[in-house]
Amino acid sequence: MRDGRSSPGASSGPSAAVVVRVDAARRSEALGVLLTGRRGLSAGVAAELAEAAGLAANCWEQFWVAESGGKIEAAAMLSPGAGRTAMVFISPLREPQQIAVPARLVAAACGELDPNQVRLVQALLEPGEQMQIAAFEQAGFQRLALLIYMQRRGEPKRIELELDPTIEVVTYSTKSHEVFARAITASYEQTLDCPQLVRLRTIDDVIAGHMAVGRFEPSLWMALHCGGEPVGVMLLNSVGVSASMELVYLGLAPRWRGRGLGRRLLSHGLSLAREHEATTMFLAVDSENEPAMKLYQSMRFVPTTKRVAMIRTVGA
């Protein structure tokens, strides 16, 4: 790929489209295609769209288009994130015959990523976006899960965390980092929550990714252990400036499941949200994780939307 250089293999296949990195002169045109599927947007409108979409400065380095005869056929943007991840977005698809070009575009863009910087590329799509899903599958992505996004509104009662006295609770700090690493790793054993993600990244990458969700506050991260044995972990982050909090992760080691610990942790988490004047809590859960779904529904979390999560690894 290039700034004006053709990508290897980009001109083969059903279309003669060439993949190029977007330069500053064509940014408005490419942004219009990416966000609306239309060419010819003014620079002002494109800038407004970029601001509304919350595009960060580091997105522009990974902004690519497939063009033919000087016209942009498809656009893709990879937004780097914490924990060696990136989120990818593609321009709208309206006809099945359009699938091949963005598929090749995304595959080529992912092929240019440095695995030392990005290990996992992700896409979130609405279940009805079947052409987009097909394009990502052609680009080498696999379906990770159907994610159910849920929320709970209203102030909960204040509930103290009652645990067996042999279980110790620590909040996050640099000194307790390894305690959290062991607890999260232990919770991945036999997990029903996006099991395909296990071992794709280092645990330090995973923790860095969790920290980047919303606003990280060490006092809202809790790890449980018993005599040095990992028990479980609950990670809460504040969301923006609104009165909201996100349950970033809740997991237990296999031996500690089925004892009501998850319910007690989440009840206490809701109490912590109240102390922080957060009246809404958000979370996302794998639809195949029936025990977690039942827990959240029993605690008055209601589904709000669904997304198909797709992933592709970078490097070996």
Number of C-alpha atoms within 10 A of each C-alpha: 18 14 12 12 11 16 20 12 12 20 18 11 11 9 16 14 25 26 33 23 25 25 16 10 8 12 18 23 21 32 28 23 24 24 18 13 18 17 16 12 16 12 15 10 13 20 17 12 17 16 11 9 10 9 14 11 8 12 16 17 14 19 23 28 29 29 20 15 9 9 13 21 24 28 30 26 26 25 21 20 19 17 22 21 23 24 17 23 20 24 22 19 17 12 8 12 10 17 19 17 27 27 24 26 27 28 20 20 24 24 14 13 17 12 16 9 15 20 21 22 22 21 22 20 17 15 15 10 14 13 17 25 24 15 24 27 17 17 21 16 22 17 17 20 20 21 24 19 18 20 21 21 14 12 16 17 11 15 15 13 14 11 13 7 7 9 15 16 16 15 20 18 13 8 8 12 15 14 23 27 18 20 24 25 21 21 21 19 14 11 16 16 22 18 15 14 13 16 11 14 16 15 18 14 16 21 17 15 16 19 20 13 18 17 16 16 14 15 14 18 22 22 26 21 20 14 9 11 14 25 26 28 29 24 25 31 26 22 18 11 8 11 15 22 27 22 20 20 16 19 26 25 22 15 11 15 14 11 9 10 18 21 16 16 22 20 19 20 27 27 20 20 25 21 12 14 14 21 18 21 25 21 20 22 23 22 17 15 15 13 11 19 20 11 15 21 14 11 14 13 20 17 18 12 13 19 19 19 21 22 23 21 18 20 13 5
